[in-house]
């Protein structure tokens, strides 16, 4: 049940376009708030609030390097979202296989 709550938080966090943009910036590697805020149409304090939501959803982690906070994608948090989405993919593949087998049997008649 904890995992269900975690993927719920993660999906809700990614539902905001600014948070998605921040998350996508971190795809290339760890960044400081200053670098994350570059090119975004929100203030640095707003970026910090978005980072807080992403951290609470366990999608990103933070590491202190001197006076700077460095953010990066948290692979464990991302795995929870992936496991959730994989359930749908597995079901879609199963349905496709069933349909393909049924069509093959019908074509052999």
Rosetta blueprint (number, residue, H / E / L):
1 X L
2 X H
3 X H
4 X H
5 X H
6 X H
7 X H
8 X H
9 X H
10 X H
11 X H
12 X H
13 X H
14 X H
15 X L
16 X L
17 X H
18 X H
19 X H
20 X H
21 X H
22 X H
23 X H
24 X H
25 X H
26 X H
27 X H
28 X H
29 X L
30 X L
31 X E
32 X E
33 X H
34 X H
35 X H
36 X H
37 X H
38 X L
39 X L
40 X L
41 X L
42 X L
43 X L
44 X H
45 X H
46 X H
47 X H
48 X H
49 X H
50 X H
51 X H
52 X H
53 X H
54 X H
55 X H
56 X H
57 X L
58 X L
59 X L
60 X E
61 X E
62 X E
63 X E
64 X E
65 X E
66 X L
67 X L
68 X E
69 X E
70 X E
71 X E
72 X E
73 X E
74 X L
75 X H
76 X H
77 X H
78 X H
79 X H
80 X H
81 X H
82 X H
83 X H
84 X H
85 X H
86 X H
87 X H
88 X H
89 X H
90 X H
91 X H
92 X H
93 X H
94 X H
95 X H
96 X H
97 X H
98 X H
99 X H
100 X H
101 X H
102 X H
103 X H
104 X H
105 X H
106 X H
107 X H
108 X H
109 X L
